[in-house]
C-alpha cells in the first residue's frame, strides 16, 4: 500500500510491548508519530528509541503520542528495552509494536524489497487527529533519524493549520513566517497586526502569529 499525504491512514490492531493496541483508539483524538525500525537489538535503532524517550515531554506538549514498530515479537522487545534504558540513560515511555507477522509493515508500506525484503526501512509517519497522513519520511536502515526535525515539522503543521501562513526554509518556532499567496497584501496587513514585510509581491513575511 502506498500512503500519500492527506490520506486517512489505515486502522489496525497489533501486539506491542504494552499489550495489544487498537491504533485509532490508542490515538485518543491526538496527533501521532509512528516510526518503524529494521529489527530489535540493532545499534542505530537503540539510539533512536532512547532519544525519542528523552524527547517524549516535547511530544506531549504538542499533543502528540509516539509509537515505534519493529518486526520482532513482544518478548524480544522487553529484552531490548532493557538495553535501551541502560545504554541510552533513559526509561522507555511509549509502546513498540510487535509486528512479527508484518501486518502493519505491509499495511503502511514499510518494507522496501529493493532495499532489503526482510526488514523495514526507517519510516516516519506524522498523523493528525483526523487520522490523516501529514508527513512521511523514509530513511535507509544505515541512517538514524533527526527527531529535532520531526518536532520542527509538527510545530509547522500545527501552526499553519491555525493561521494563514507557511514556514520558510530552516524555520524554527518563534521565527518569521510567510504569508500564504492567497491573501492579498492589504488584507494581510489587517489580518496580521504584528506587521507584514513585502519583499516581493509574492513573498511577504510576518512575525509568527501565535507568539
SULMO-V525434 format. One record per pair of residues at least 24 apart in sequence whose ideal C-beta (glycine too) atoms are under 6 Angstrom apart, sorted by the first residue. I is the first residue (numbers start at 1). J is the second residue. Records with the same first field share a line. If there is no record, write none. Layout:
I = J, J
This chain:
1 = 107, 109
2 = 109
3 = 133
5 = 133
6 = 132
7 = 133
8 = 131, 132
9 = 127, 131, 133
10 = 107
12 = 104
14 = 97, 104
15 = 74, 98
16 = 95, 97, 98
17 = 74, 77, 95, 96
18 = 95
29 = 129
30 = 63, 65
31 = 63, 64, 128
32 = 65, 127
33 = 64, 66, 126
34 = 67, 125
35 = 68, 124
36 = 69, 110, 120, 123
37 = 70
38 = 119, 120, 141
39 = 72, 119
40 = 70, 72, 76, 80
41 = 80
44 = 144
46 = 84
48 = 144, 145
49 = 84
50 = 84, 88, 90
51 = 147
53 = 90, 92, 93
54 = 90
55 = 147
56 = 93
58 = 151
62 = 154
66 = 94
67 = 95
68 = 96
69 = 97, 99
70 = 96
71 = 99, 102, 120
73 = 98, 100
74 = 98
163 = 209
174 = 208, 211
176 = 205, 207
177 = 206, 208
179 = 204, 206
